[in-house]
Amino acid sequence: MEDNEAKPQPTFTKEQARELTQRLYGVTVTKTSSLPSYIDQNFMVVDAEGTKFVLKIMNFKESKKVTMLEVQTECMSLLRQHGVPTQKTIPNTEGQLLSFEEKDFGQGAHTYCVRLLTYLPGKMALEYPLSNQDLYRIGQLVGNVNKILQEVMTPYQDVLQEDNNQWNFTQFPALEKSLSVMDGEPLQEVVKEVIGLYKTHVEPNLCLFQRGIIHGDLNHQNILVKPVDGKHHEITGVLDFSFLNRAYFVFEVSISIAYMMMENPRQLDVGGALLAGYESILPLSDVERNSIYPLVLGRMCLSLVYGRISAIKYPENAEYLLTTVKSGTRLLNLLWSLGKQEVEKKWFSDVSKYSALSGQL
């Protein structure tokens, strides 16, 4: 079976994950459990001393991009040096950070990249009702990630130019070709309108946006937090650098706003608090601010459409893939019904309020 016909996600069992960890890394595993993943495989493994690790097995398509994986590892290390809590990659018994395992899961033999990573404490941000102060600090985190990544000196930055990725906002208008998956749903018309808004408010201004290396997916599942008191949370981890790319900073903050809104009980409060935190690190221009509303809605559209497509393609992982569909559908309808002017009025009014209180946050 050819690569374009085979499902790229690996399907290692817990027992196989345990054997891989012990053979490749010399770790005596006492416990193995599965962790959620979009199209890779993640396992938590525990050694004899009780230390937790994450065994990450990449899908076979991404496993071929060895240089990209090396750049991701370098960026994680740089961020960690600057105090951003990212995972550390553990060398295998031969001193290599990347291991490769060939396996046939019934669709031909493929090679999968295997990494052993340190385990970060905390839970996904979506599992907690985050306060406005939490969101402000998440905004600062997003800004800091963008700022720090500009120090990356790798000669291989060209591998980050993946503008044909379907999740890249520059490819957003191409979403129209996939809307048949929503046939019969009223939401389909909203998605079409959002694509039109992108074409008028974002596409013509891309040349004016600040650009650099971004994480690409700082959502509510890739940021870990833990409670520190009855009201607030500490950021304990930034996960999954699979979408690392060279793009526009306003894309990054818009992605975070979109996902942080989905599970928050005060959805309309999220944008202003997070944006204020971000702009305390990296201020945006007026033309970038003007693009945030269509970009936030655009990310929701991407998630809703591609989530449906992936759930059909990978029914065994449908629950994870459709995590944001229900809340995302309600939120997209709400933001669209309020309109750009009303939502922006709320967000930017809140930004001014938080900026005045920044010393107290």
Residue pairs with C-beta under 8 A, 6 or more apart in sequence:
1 107
1 108
3 60
3 61
3 110
5 107
6 60
6 107
6 108
6 110
7 107
7 313
7 314
8 39
8 59
8 60
8 61
8 62
8 110
9 39
9 40
9 41
9 59
9 314
9 317
10 40
10 41
10 57
10 58
10 59
10 60
10 103
10 105
10 112
11 41
11 105
12 20
12 41
12 43
12 57
12 103
14 32
14 33
14 34
14 43
15 32
17 32
17 41
17 43
17 45
17 55
17 57
18 29
18 32
18 45
20 55
20 57
20 101
20 114
21 27
21 29
21 32
21 45
21 53
21 55
21 116
22 28
22 29
24 92
24 93
24 99
24 101
24 114
24 116
25 90
25 92
25 93
25 116
26 93
27 45
27 47
27 53
27 116
28 47
28 48
29 45
29 46
29 47
30 46
30 47
30 48
31 44
31 45
31 46
32 43
32 44
32 45
32 46
33 43
33 44
34 41
34 42
34 43
34 44
35 42
35 43
35 44
35 54
36 42
36 221
36 320
37 320
38 242
38 310
38 320
38 321
39 59
39 310
39 314
40 56
40 57
40 58
40 59
40 62
40 242
41 56
41 57
42 54
42 55
42 56
42 57
43 54
43 55
43 57
44 52
44 53
44 54
44 55
44 119
45 52
45 53
45 54
45 55
45 116
46 52
46 53
47 53
51 119
52 119
53 90
53 116
53 117
53 118
53 119
54 87
54 116
54 117
54 118
54 119
55 114
55 115
55 116
55 117
56 114
56 115
56 116
56 117
57 101
57 112
57 113
57 114
58 69
58 112
58 113
58 114
58 115
59 112
60 110
60 111
60 112
62 68
62 69
62 113
62 242
63 69
63 100
63 110
63 111
63 112
63 113
64 111
65 159
66 98
66 113
67 156
67 159
68 159
68 160
68 244
69 98
69 113
69 115
70 97
70 98
70 156
71 152
71 154
71 156
71 157
71 159
71 160
71 244
72 241
72 242
72 244
73 89
73 97
73 98
74 152
74 154
75 149
75 152
75 213
75 241
75 244
76 86
76 87
76 88
76 89
76 241
77 86
77 88
78 148
78 149
78 151
78 152
79 86
79 145
79 148
79 149
79 238
80 86
80 88
82 144
82 148
84 141
84 144
84 145
84 148
84 238
85 120
85 224
85 235
85 236
85 237
85 238
86 120
86 237
86 238
86 239
86 241
87 117
87 118
87 119
87 120
87 237
87 239
88 117
88 118
89 97
89 115
89 116
89 117
90 97
90 115
90 116
90 117
90 118
91 97
92 99
92 116
97 115
98 113
98 114
98 115
99 113
99 114
99 115
100 111
100 112
100 113
100 114
101 111
101 112
101 114
102 109
102 110
102 111
102 112
103 109
103 110
103 112
104 110
120 224
120 236
120 237
120 239
121 224
121 226
121 236
121 237
122 224
122 225
122 226
122 234
122 235
122 236
122 237
123 224
123 225
123 226
124 220
124 221
124 222
124 223
124 224
125 138
125 220
125 221
125 223
125 224
125 225
125 233
125 260
126 220
126 221
126 259
126 262
126 263
126 323
128 134
128 225
128 227
128 233
129 264
129 265
130 138
130 225
130 233
130 260
130 264
131 231
131 232
131 233
132 266
132 269
132 273
132 354
133 231
133 232
133 273
133 361
134 225
134 232
134 233
135 260
135 264
135 269
135 270
135 273
135 274
135 277
136 273
136 274
136 276
136 277
136 354
136 361
137 235
137 277
137 361
138 223
138 235
138 256
138 260
138 274
138 277
139 253
139 256
139 273
139 274
139 275
139 276
139 277
139 278
139 279
139 280
140 277
140 278
140 280
140 281
141 218
141 223
141 235
141 238
141 277
142 215
142 218
142 252
142 253
142 256
142 274
142 277
142 278
143 253
143 277
143 278
143 279
143 280
143 281
143 282
144 281
145 214
145 215
145 218
145 238
145 252
146 212
146 213
146 214
146 215
146 249
146 252
146 281
146 282
147 281
147 282
149 212
149 213
149 214
149 215
150 212
150 213
152 213
157 213
157 246
160 213
160 244
160 245
160 246
161 245
161 246
162 168
162 245
163 170
163 171
164 171
165 171
165 243
165 245
166 174
166 302
166 306
167 216
167 217
167 243
167 302
167 306
168 245
168 247
169 198
169 202
169 247
169 248
169 251
169 295
169 298
169 299
170 206
170 247
172 195
172 198
172 202
172 298
172 301
172 302
173 195
173 198
173 199
173 203
175 191
175 195
175 301
175 302
175 305
176 192
176 195
178 305
178 306
178 309
179 188
179 191
179 192
179 305
181 305
181 308
181 309
181 312
182 188
182 191
182 304
182 305
182 308
187 304
187 329
187 332
187 333
190 301
190 332
190 333
190 336
191 301
191 304
191 305
193 336
194 294
194 297
194 298
194 301
194 332
194 336
195 298
195 301
197 293
197 294
197 297
197 340
198 294
198 295
198 298
201 290
201 291
201 293
201 294
202 291
202 294
202 295
202 298
205 287
205 290
205 291
206 248
208 285
208 287
208 288
209 248
209 249
209 250
209 285
209 287
209 288
209 291
210 248
210 249
210 250
210 282
210 284
210 285
210 288
211 246
211 247
211 248
211 249
212 246
212 249
213 244
213 245
213 246
214 244
214 245
214 246
214 247
214 248
214 249
214 251
214 252
215 222
215 238
215 241
215 243
215 244
215 252
216 241
216 242
216 243
216 244
216 245
216 247
216 251
216 252
216 255
217 240
217 242
217 243
217 255
218 238
218 252
218 255
218 256
219 255
219 256
219 258
219 259
219 260
220 259
220 260
220 262
220 263
221 239
221 259
221 323
222 238
222 239
222 240
223 235
223 237
223 238
223 239
224 235
224 236
224 237
224 238
224 239
225 233
225 234
225 235
225 236
226 233
226 234
226 236
227 233
227 234
228 234
248 288
249 282
249 284
249 288
250 284
250 288
250 291
250 292
250 295
251 295
253 274
253 275
253 278
253 284
253 292
254 291
254 292
254 295
254 296
254 298
254 299
255 295
255 299
256 274
256 278
257 270
257 271
257 274
257 275
257 292
257 296
258 295
258 296
258 297
258 299
258 300
258 303
259 299
259 303
259 324
260 270
260 274
261 267
261 270
261 271
261 296
261 331
262 300
262 324
262 327
262 328
262 331
263 327
264 270
267 331
267 334
268 343
268 346
269 350
271 292
271 296
271 343
271 346
271 347
271 350
272 346
272 347
272 348
272 349
272 350
272 351
272 353
272 354
273 350
273 354
275 292
275 347
275 348
275 350
275 351
276 350
276 351
276 353
276 354
276 355
276 358
277 354
277 361
278 284
279 351
279 355
280 355
280 358
284 292
289 344
289 348
292 344
292 347
293 335
293 340
293 343
293 344
294 340
296 335
297 332
297 335
297 336
300 328
300 331
300 332
300 335
301 332
303 324
303 325
303 328
304 324
304 325
304 328
304 329
304 332
307 321
307 322
307 323
307 324
307 325
307 328
308 322
308 325
310 317
310 321
311 317
311 318
311 321
311 322
314 321
335 343
354 361
